[in-house]
Structure formats: C-alpha cells, structure tokens
C-alpha cells in the first residue's frame, strides 16, 4: 500500500510541472488577448517591454545568486537548480555582438506576436500559428540544405492546410490585416529559430545564456520603439486604466509572464521536451475552447471550424511521430513547434 502511494505521489509530482505549464501558457495567451482586444489596449510594445523586463530581472537574479532575498526568487532558484541553469555567462561585448542578430529577430518576434494576437481571435491565432513550421522548413532547406522526412512534411502540410481553411473566410471578409501580421509573426519566429539553431551549434551558450543576452539587447530596443511610435501618447489617452477587469487582465498577463519561463524549463527538465510539445498542443485545445466561451470575436462556420480541427489533427500527428520514436520527425525539428506554441 505504501509503495502504491509512493508511486502515485511520484506521478503527481511529475505531472505537476506539465499542468502548471499548460495553465500558465494558456492563461497568458487569454489574458493578453483580453487586454489587447477586449479593452483595445493601444500599446502592444509596452506589454512586451514589461514581459522582457521581467525575464531580465529573473535571469539577473540568477546570475547574481541573490534569489534567497525574496520568496519568488527563492522558488525560482529551487525550480531551476535541478536543471543546472544557474550558471549564466556575462553579457560581454563579444557575446552581445555574437547574439545581436538573434536579439533583433527576437524583438520582431515579440512585437509582431502581440500585434497579431490583437488583430485576430484565439482560434484563428492558434490555427495560423501552426504554419510557423512551414516557414522553418523552407528556411532550413534554403539556408541549411536540410531535408525532412515525408511523415514530417505530411504533418506540417496538415497544419498549414488547417490554417488556410480556417483563415479563408477572414481573408475574403476583410480581415486580411490580421492574417498578414500572423504570417509576419511566423516569419520572424522562423528566423529566430534558425538563429538559435546556428548559435547552439557554433557556440557554447545555453538556453538561459541566450535568454539573458536577448533581454540585455532587447530592453533598449523596445524602449526605443516605444519612443519612436505613437504608443506612449496612446497610453496617456487610454481610458480603461481604472477599470477592475482591465487591470486584472493586464496584471495577470505580467504575473504569468514571470512564471512562463519557469514552467517551461521546469517541465522540460522534470519530464522531457516531448512532454513539453504535447502539453503545448493540449494547451492550445483548452485555450481555444475557453476563448470561445469568453470572447465574441470568433465567427462560427463550417469552414472555420473545419480548419481549426484539421490544424489540431496535424499538430497531434506531429506529436504522435515523436511519441512513436520516429527519428526523422525528431531530428533537427525538436524545437520548432516549441516556440510556435509559447
């Protein structure tokens, strides 16, 4: 009886980071959508600045080894110590120069992602985001001369087909701007992934090193964007700062951004990248279902619903290839869908 209880407890401990990741990532997507669309928040770059600043503070605390001074920081240290990510390289001029292209693509990835989420509904967003893998495969073929297996191409084709079916009505119905920003976002994501792949092969930087250097370079870039665009004046004229629901959505977005990186690395270290991938697919399912209940911006039609379902089938088929141990499917594409489901 004791051994059974012990096994159940171990299983619960193993599933906990996966459940937390799905809750945090799904909640972040929905709260971002609520703040940006339901209240017409005019400054997506400002949200990105806050998220990036939080990530920078997290990693700076890790580097300086002062996490024990605050409860949250202590918990962060505990979560990450098992993964061996507490040693982060200093942001020297040489290191920053090496990672500058990655950081620039990261800025574009963050800003265009917020704009895209503001322009389209959540089901459409998740469906069209799945076409990111197509952009990565094309760039891999052009830049790296890499060829993927037929099973991977089929899984990607299903995702792309689902995205185009789901977005067809919006495209012909005058919502082309949102779809345009989604594809810009996907292109930036693909470039970001290609740069990550190159840096991981040619340098000894860890994932946390890259996140840290990104934060160092991105923070001034994002602030510059704020000053060069009308967002600051729009923030001053924004009328919903005092509304409780907006403040709750905005504050929740910032808080969940704090925990997102924690849950991603905790889940990956406690389970596997495969579990992270499958959790990303399940997170999308629950996010779509919840968004249909709380947002009124999705137009139900046979075409739209069919596209969403086809996209999910392609994603789960892609995950199945990994579960089945298909080496061609795992290969160099291990991280591709991880970033397309943030």
C-alpha positions, 0 to 999 in steps of 0.5 A: 500500500505504501509503495502504491502511494509512493508511486502515485505521489511520484506521478503527481509530482511529475505531472505537476510541472506539465499542468502548471505549464499548460495553465500558465501558457494558456492563461497568458495567451487569454489574458493578453488577448483580453487586454489587447482586444477586449479593452483595445489596449493601444500599446502592444510594445509596452506589454512586451517591454514589461514581459522582457523586463521581467525575464531580465530581472529573473535571469539577473537574479540568477546570475547574481545568486541573490534569489534567497532575498525574496520568496519568488526568487527563492522558488525560482532558484529551487525550480531551476537548480535541478536543471543546472541553469544557474550558471549564466555567462556575462553579457560581454561585448563579444557575446552581445555582438555574437547574439545581436542578430538573434536579439533583433529577430527576437524583438520582431518576434515579440512585437509582431506576436502581440500585434497579431494576437490583437488583430485576430481571435484565439482560434484563428491565432492558434490555427495560423500559428501552426504554419510557423513550421512551414516557414522553418522548413523552407528556411532550413532547406534554403539556408541549411540544405536540410531535408525532412522526412515525408511523415514530417512534411505530411504533418506540417502540410496538415497544419498549414492546410488547417490554417488556410481553411480556417483563415479563408473566410477572414481573408475574403471578409476583410480581415486580411490585416490580421492574417498578414501580421500572423504570417509576419509573426511566423516569419520572424519566429522562423528566423529566430529559430534558425538563429538559435539553431546556428548559435547552439551549434557554433557556440557554447551558450545555453538556453538561459545564456541566450535568454539573458543576452536577448533581454540585455539587447532587447530592453533598449530596443523596445524602449526605443520603439516605444519612443519612436511610435505613437504608443506612449501618447496612446497610453496617456489617452487610454481610458480603461486604466481604472477599470477592475477587469482591465487591470486584472487582465493586464496584471495577470498577463505580467504575473504569468509572464514571470512564471512562463519561463519557469514552467517551461524549463521546469517541465522540460527538465522534470519530464522531457521536451516531448512532454513539453510539445504535447502539453503545448498542443493540449494547451492550445485545445483548452485555450481555444475552447475557453476563448470561445466561451469568453470572447465574441470575436470568433465567427462560427462556420463550417469552414472555420471550424473545419480548419481549426480541427484539421490544424489540431489533427496535424499538430497531434500527428506531429506529436504522435511521430515523436511519441512513436520514436520516429527519428526523422520527425525528431531530428533537427525539428525538436524545437520548432513547434516549441516556440510556435506554441509559447 
